[in-house]
């Protein structure tokens, strides 16, 4: 029998002291319920990528030296009337009403643009104070597009939409207030709508608020639904409501403990840790079924099935302990990525698994104890029919060599996919697909060349004078280089100010720049004037390979003119296209590390290297096959898929442990292959039931408003189904071959 490293004794202690243990559980649960009321949520999608790399340091330098572009919310105005007096005035009202909002520090729109007044020698608004006719408005759009090319980033190419960029007050968009702030912005935008004009909110603050809303929505609706569905499946299997309730009880208690603990410790749920509540429910349900079905078989003919609870804890508890350890190890392997968000997911997830294990080991036996005292008796016949599922696997044991060869061939194909599948990190993958924020983001990304620009930070060699010949020579040379890579009108910089003055026959001076409000110059010039910024409109919603290709072309052009050392390229597209894929590459390595560690743990628990090796291919195969399916379907890896594969491995290995444990219990006989057959018939009903419940609970998550969670759940379900097939057909063949 597999060793549980003595952890099963926790359950033995609890069942021998049922009253004291029950009181402790009630106190812990009530305390946790108080913690649930303090649970917080985070929509931050930048910190998730933090990994201590130079790219993150460059991004931090950008927002500390110039401004935090993460604070920019966007009001999108859509109207076919934009190029009319009525439309432009509606746009003007939008600008000034938001400029007066106390939650807004500054705004940027066409009405923020200035032109040099050659008659007075100063700056004036680029937009006339009033328009007399629609023709005048049309002429204005033509003129502003020609005179200030970067102005085209503020209105649609068909003159049917325009944007107002809101630089939000930092205190208004902290996690605790951001939803209220975005709701207020949305309300104001809607109040300013007129017939034929629709307004909506987009940008990073809106994305964060949308993430928080969807995380909270999933927790309130999907987690309870997953629990109910798991209970319904258990009810169908056992045909007894008390049995179904007993199997659901550890999941309910562990969920309360986990959420309460997070609330009490101030651990916010984010779009990664959001998967843990439902994951905890289904993992706990799986181990609970293994224990309950064993108790159901042992206690059938006993007048008092309570003594058999200790036998169950001693026989199944060790396997549950090892399976929890391997699942925790799989989650902790995420820490090897060096990424803050995944480190948090790994640690919090591992704690959740341990909490779930304690719930299975203590809550289920105590629940069964009190149920028996109340007159309940288990019914063995409820799941006996499921043994028929094991028959094909028993037949295939006669052809174990062929089964192993088929598995190795598919495994080799999966390994090819593992190292060749492309990566992608797109913000739209983490937004509710039907929300207004997602629709606005998609519209802006399509019509305005993206909402997530690239930034080129130019370090000036002459720090004594901003506009010295040395500085301007370098700056314009780099600007010209950018023009060879990116289309005209897709970038803006300090040069836009200089052009305005030159049109008036003058020459830009530092005093001219000093007259411009800091909220505008912060988009171009560092406060100490040692660096200047060039903003290049781009998109983070593209594949990693496309981003890397564009970046390499850009760097090659800079290197050709010896400007690479003076230029720092940063922005969210870099984080999404360089940092995130590198992170996912690390996750692939951490996944292999999780596999290796889990096999070593199984070998140590079984005190047999052969048992550990027998579990290797059957547990690696489902993951590799899913990657092969993704590669063939042209679906790139994103963070959710990569995490799903790691977590799915940790769960899938549980069934292998229970099958190996049952095999070890019976292998002392003279017929080792008979022990494998016996183990198959013994464990298959539980393995099938747990996979059914796991898949059912995760299926509910496919209805999440967050596309990433939907993908995560789909990948998990597919992996678990493949794992069931591998455990039934592949693992027995390896046990027989290595016996």
N, C-alpha and C positions, 0 to 999 in steps of 0.2 A: 504494500500500500504506500502511496505517496506520503511524504512527510509534510506536515503543515507547520513545521518549525515551532510546535507547541501552541500556536495561536488558537487552535480549536478549544483549548482549555478555558478560554473566556466564555464560550457558550456553555461548557460543562458547569462552570462556576455559577452562571446565571440561572440555569435550570435547577440547580441544587438549592438555590436561594430565591425562589420565585417571587416572594412578596417584596423583599428588599430590592431585587432587580427591577420589578415592575414600578416601584415607587421612584427609583432613580430615573427610569425611562420617562415617566410622567413629568418629573421635574425638568429634565433636559428638554423635553418637547415643549412644555409651557414657556420655558426661557427662550427657546428658539422661536416660538411664535411671536414673542415680543421683538426679537431681532428681525423677523420678516418685515415688520412695520417700518423698520429703519433701512431697508434695502435700497441701495442707490444704483443708478444706471449711467453709463458713459457712452457717448457717441463718437469719441475721438478715434479718427482713422489714420492720424499721423504718428502718434506715439506707438501704435501697434507695430509700426515698421522700424522703430528705433533699434539699432544694432551696434552702436558705437563705431560705425564706419566713417570714412572720410566724407562720403556722400551726405550722411546725416549731419556731420559737422558743418559742411558747406551750406546745407539748408538752414541750420541754426544761425549761421553767420548772416545769411540773407535776411531773416526776420528780425535779428537783433540790430543789424546795421542800417537797414532801410525801414521796413515796416512788416508787421505780421499779415501777410496776404491771406492767412487762414481766417482772418476776421472779416473778409470781404463777402458780404451777402449780395445777391444780385436780384434786382426787380426786373422781370422780363415783361415788357409791354408788347402785345401782339395786336396789330390793327392794320387793315387795308387802307385806313384813312391817315396813316402817319404823315404822308407827304401832302397833307392839306392843312389849312389854318386850324381847323378843329382838332386834327390829330396832333400837330406840333404843340398846340396849347395844352392838350391833355398830357403830353410828355413833359411840358414845362411844369405843370401842376405836380406831377409825380416827383420831379426833381426837388422842388422847393418844399413840398409837404414832408418828404422824408428828411430833408436837410434840417427841418425844425424839430424832428423827433429827438427826444432826450436820450434815446438809446443809440443814436447815430452820431459818430464823431465827425465824419465828413462824407460827402457824396461825390461821385464822379459820373458825369454824363456829357452829352454834347454841350450842355449849359455850363459845364465847368471849364470848357476849353477857352483859351485866351489867344488873341492875336495882337501883334505889335502895332500900335497906333503911330504911324510915321509922322502924323501932324503934331501930336502932343508928346511923342517920344516915350510912351509908356504902354501898359497892357490894357486891353479892352476885351469884353466878351466876344467870342467868335460868333455868337448867335444874336441877331437883331432883337431889339426890345419888343418889337411887335411885327406881325406880318399882315399885309393888306389883302393878299390873294393867294389862292392855291398855287398859281404859277410862280409866285415869289418863293413859296416854300420849296417847290421842286427845284428852282434855280439855286436855292440855298444848299440843298443836299448835294447837288452837282458840284457847287463851288467848294464846299467844305471837304468833300472827298478828294478833290484835286489839290487844294491848298494844304490840307492837313491829312495825309494818307492814313495816319493811325486813327483818325476819327471814324474810319470805316469799321473799327472794332466795336463801335457803340451803337450801330444801327445795321439792320439786315440788308443784304445786297439787293433785295427787291423792294426796299423801303416799306416793308410790312411789319417791322418789329424794331424795337430799340431797347437798350438796357440802361439801368441806373445802378451803379456799383455803390453799395453802402459799406463804409468802414465802420463796423460796429464797436461800441464801447466794450472794452474787455470784460468788465464786470457784468455786462448784460448777456454775455454768451458763455458763462461758466455752465457746467453740466446741470446745476440745480435750477438755472434760470433760462437756459437757451430755448426750451420748448415754449415757454410763455412769451419770450421775445419774438420768436419766429411766428407764433400765433398772432401777436400784435402787428407785426409787419404784414402778414397775410391779410389781416382784417383791414388795415389801412389801405393796402393795395386794392382790395376789393371795393372799398368805399369810393376809390378814385376811378373806378371803371365807369365808362359811359357807353351808350349803344355803339356796338362795333369795336369796342376796346376791351381786351381782357388782360389782366395783370396777374402775375404769379411770382413766387420767390424761389430762388435757386442759390447755388454757392455753398462753400464749406459749412457755414453755420446752419444752413437749411438742411444739408446732408446729415450733420450731426444730430439735429433735432429729429429728423426722420428716422435715423437709426435708433435713437432712444425710444421713440414712439413705437416702432416695430418690435424692439426687444421686449418692451413692457407688454405689448399686445400678445406676443408669442407666449410670454410667461403666464398671462392671465387666461388665455384660451387654449393654446396647444398643449401645454403641460397637463392641465386637467383632462383634456380630451385623450391624450396619450395614456394617461392612467386609467381612464374609463375603458378605452379600447383593450388595454392589456387585461383588465378585469373581465371584460366580456369574453375574450379569448379563453381566459382561465375558466370562466363559468362554462363555456362550451366544452372544454376538455374534461372538466371534473363533474359537470352536471350537478353541482352542489354550490349554492350561494355562500355557505360558510367556508368551504374550501377555497373558493375564489377570493373571498375577503381575507382569509389567512395569508394567501399568496400576495395579495395587494398591500397588506399592512406594512411589511418592511420597506416597500417603495415609498409609501406615504410618509412614514416616520423619517426615513433617510432624507427625503426631499425637504421636509420641514427643518431637520437638523442642518442640512447644507445651506439653505437660503437664510435661515436664522443666524448661522455662524458667519455668513458673508455680511449680513446686516450689522451684527454686533462688532465685527472687526473692521468695518468700513470698506470692504472689498466690493467695488461696483461691478455689476455685470456689463460686459461690452459685447460687441458683435461676434467675438470669438468665444468667450465664456458663456454666452447665451445658449450654447448647445448643451451645456452640462446638466441642467435640470432634467430634460427629457432623457439624455444619455444615462443619467443616474437611475432614473425610473426603470429603464429597460434592462440595464445591467443587473440591478438588484432583483428584478423579476426573474431573470435567467437563473441566477444562483439559488433563489428561493425555490424555484420549480425542482431543481435537482435534489434539494434537501427534502422538499415535501413529498415528491414521488417515492424517494427511498423510504421515508417514514410510512407512507401509505402502504408500501409493500410489506414492511416489517411488522406493522401494527395491526394488520388485517385480522389475524386470528387470535389476537390477545384480548382478554377481557379488559385489561388496562393498558392502552398503548403508550402511556406516559414513560415507562422505563425504556422503551425503544427509542425515545428522543435522544438519550445519551449515546446509544449505538449509532444513530444517524449522525450526530455531531462528530463522533470519533471517526466515522468512515467517510463522510462527505465533507465535513468541516475542513480537513487538510486540503482537499482538492479546491474548495472554495477559497481557502487562504492563498494557495499558489496561484490560482487564476486571478485573484485580486492583486497579488503582487506583480504578476506579469502585465496586467492592465495598467497598474500604476507606473510600472517601468516604461511601458510604451508611451504613456503621457509625459513622464519625466524626460524621456528622450527628446521631447520638444525643446527642453532647456538647452540642448547642445547646439541649437541654432544660433545662440548668442543674441536672440531677439527679445526685447522687453515683453511684447505682447504674448509671444508664444511661451516665454518663460513663465509668465503669470498663468497662462492656460495650463501648462504642464503641472505646475505646483498646485494650483487650485483644483485641477482635475484629479490629481493623485490623492489629494486630501478627500475629495468627494468619493473616490473609489473606496478608500479606507473607511469612511463614514458608512458607505453602503454595505461593506463587508461586516462591520460590527452590527449593523441593523439585521442582516441576514442571520448572523450567528446567535444573536440575542433575542431580537423581536419575534422572529418566526417560532423558535422553540417555546417561548413564553406564551405566544398567541395560541399555539397548539395545546399547551398545558392548560390554559384557562378554558379553551373550547371543550376539551375532554372533560374537565371538571363540570362543565355546564351540560354535558350529555352528548357531545359530538363524537362521531366515529368516522374514520376515513373509509372511502370506498375504492378498493383496488381495481375493480373491473372498468372503471371510467377510462383509463388510458391503455389497457392491455392490447386493444386492437391496433395500436400504433406500431407494435413490434413487426408488423408485416412489412414496414418500410425497410427493415434491415435485410430482408431476404435477398434482394439483388446484390447487396454488398457481400453477403455470405457466399453467394454463387461465384462472384468474381474473385474470391480468394483463391480459387483453383487456377487463376490466370494472373497471379500477382506480378510476375515479371512484365507481362504486357501492360498491366495497369501502371506500374512504375515507369515504364518507358514512355507511355502516353503523357504522364504527368511531367516528366523531364523535358519532353519536346515542347509542351505548352509553357513550361517554366522558362526555357531558353528564349522563346518568342517574347514572353513577358519581360525578361531582362533587357532585351533589345528595346522594347517600348519604354522601360523604366529610364533608360539613359538618353532617349531620343525624343521624348515628348516635349513640346514647347510649353512655355509658361506665360501667364498673363495675370496682372493685377489691375482690375478696372473698378473705378468707383461705382459705376452703374451696376456692377455685380453685387453690390452690397446695399442697394436701394430697393425699396418696394417697387416692383415693376409697374404697378398701376397707380402709384402715388403721383401727385402733381409735381413734387420735387423731381422725381425721376423723369417725368415727361419734359419738364422745363430744362433739366440738365441735358437730356438728349437733343432737344431742339437747339439749345445754345451751342452744344458741342458740334452739331452738324452745320449750323448756319454761321457761326462766329469763329470757326477754326479752333474751338475748344475753350473750356472754362479754366483750364489748368496750364498756365503758360510756363515756358522755359525762361530762365533768367541767365544772362551773361553778366557777371560782375567783373568790371575792369579795374584792376589796381593801378592807380596813376603813379608814374615814376617821380613826378615833380610835386611834392606835397606842399610847396610854398605858395603856388598859384594854381587854382583850378583850371584856368583857361590859358595856361602857358602853351607855347608852340609844341613842346615835347608831349604834354598831356593830350592836346587836341589832335596831334598827329597820330598818336597811338590809338586814341578813341575812334577817329574817323576811319583809320585803316581796319580796325576790328569790325566797325559797322559795315564797311564795304565788304568785308569777308562774309559777314552774316547775309548780306544781300545776294551772294553767290550761291547760298545754300537754301535760304528761305524766300518765299515769294514777296514781292514788294507790297507794302502795306500791312504785312503781318508782324511788324515789330515797331516799337517806338522807344524814344530815349530823349536825352538832353538835346539831341540834334534837332528835334521838332521845334524847340524854343528858338534855337539859333536860326533856323530857316525863316521863322516868322519875322525876326528882326532884319535879316538880310533882305527879305522881300521889300521892307521899307527903306532899304538903302543904308541901313545901319550895320553895326557889328556888335555881337553880344558881349555884354560886360557882366562881371560878377554882381554888380549892383542891380542889374536887370533881374538876375536870378533871385536875389534876396527879396525882391518885391513880390515874388510869387509865394502864396501860402505854403507852409511846410507840408500840409496834407497832400499837396500836389508834388512838390519837389522830392518828398520822401519816396516817390515812385521812380526817381531818377538818380538822386545824389545822396551819398552818405552825409550825415550831419556834420562830420568834420571835413567833408569834401575831399577825402583821400581816395574814394572809390566812386565809380558811376555805374549805373545799372541799365542794361538793355533788356527790355521785355519782349519776348518772342511768343506769339500766340501758337499754342500747340494743344495736344490732347493726351491725357493719360489713358484713354480708353482704346488702346491698341496693344498688339502683342509685344512681348518683350523683345523679340527678334527685330521687329520694325523699329522700335525705339533705339535699340543698340546700333542698328544700321545707320539711322539718321544721326546719332551722336558721333559715330566713328567718322562719317563724312564731314561733320562740322569740325571735329577735332583735327582731322587731316588738313582741312582748309586753313585752320588757325596755325597749325604747325608749319605749313608751307610758307607762311609769312612771319614765322618766329614769334607768334603772339600767344602760343598755348600757355606758357608759364604765367602770363599776365592776365589770363582769363579763367575765371571759375564758372563752370556751367552747373546750374542747379535748378531746383523746382520739383514739383510733385511728379512730373513725367519721369524724372531721373529716379525718384524713389520707387515709382511703380514699375519702371522698365529695367532698372538695374538692381536696386536694393531688394525688392520683393522676389524677383527670380533667383537671385543669389541666396536669399533666404530659403526659397523652395528647394534649391539644390542641397542646402544644408539639411533640410528636412528629409530629403531622400536618403542622405547618409545617416541621419538620426534614426530613420525607419529601419535601416539595415542593422544599426546598433541595437535597436529595440529587439529585433528578431534574434540577434546573437545573444543578448543578455537573457531574453526569455527562455531560449533553449538551454542556456547554462543553468538557469534557475530550475527548470523542469528536470534537467539531468541531476542537479544536486538534490532536489526534493525526492526524486525517484531512486537516488543513489545508483543511477545507471546511465552511462553515457549513451548507450544504445537507445534507450527510451527517449532521451533528448534529441538524438539524431533522427529518430523515427518521426518526430514532430516537426522537423525543419521544413521539408518540402511541402507537406500538406497545409502548413500555415502560411508559407510564403507564396504559394501558388495562387490563392484567391486575389491577393493584392496585385500580383504581376498580371493576372488575367484582366483585372479591371483596368489597369494601365494600358494593356493591349487594346481593349475595347475603346478606350478614350482616344488612343492614337489612331486607330482605324476610323473612328467617327470624326476625327479632326477637331476634337475638343481639347483645348489646352489645359494644363494644370493651373489651378489658382490655389490660393492659400486654403480655402475651404476643402478642396478635393484632397490636397496633400495631408492636411490634418485628419480628414476622414479616413484616409488609408492607414495612417498611423494608429488612430483610435480603433478602427475596425480590426486591425491585427490583434490589438490587446484584448478585444472582446472575443474574436474568433478562436484564439488559442485556448479559451476557457473550455470549450467542448472537447478539445483534444486532451486536455488535462483530465477531465472526468472520464473519458474513454480509457486513457492510459491507466488511470487509477483503478478502474474496475477490472481491467486486464491484469494488473499486478495483484489484485486481491485473489484472482482465480488461477494465476499462472503456476502455482506450486504443484498443480496436478501433473499427471504423466502426459497430458495432451495439451501442449502450449497453444496449438491452433484452435483447439476446442475452447480454450480460455478466451481467445479473441472473439470466437463466435458467440460465446456466452456474454461477453462484454458488449458486443454489438446489440444483442437482443435486450440486454439490461438497460443500456444507456440511450439507445436510439429514440425511444419515446420521449425522454427528457430533452435530448438534443433537438429533436424536431419541434417539440413544444416551445423550447426557449427561442429557437430561431423564428418560429411563428410569432411569438410575443414580441421579440426584439424588432422584427420587421414591421409588425403592426404598429408598435409605438413610434418607430422612426417614420413610418408611412404618414402618420399624422403631421410630422414636421415638414413634409413635402408641401403642405398647404400654408407654410409660412409666407409672410409678405416679403421676406428677405430672400432674393434669388440665391444668395450664397448658402443659406440654410437649406433651401430646397435641394440644391445640388449636393450639399453635404449628406443629406438624408438619403437621396437616391443612390449615391456612391456607397453609403453604409449598407443599405438594404441589399444591393447587388453583391457586395463583398461578403455579407453574412450568408446569403444563399449559396454562393460559390464555396464558402467555408464549410457549410453543412455537407455539400457534396464531397468536398475534399476529406472531411473527417470520416465520413461513412465509407468512401471508396478507396481513398489513397492511404490514410493512416493505417488501417488494418493490413494492407499489403506490405507496408514498411515494417510494422511490428512483426509480421510473419517472416519477412526476409531477414530481419536482424535478431530473431529470437535466439 
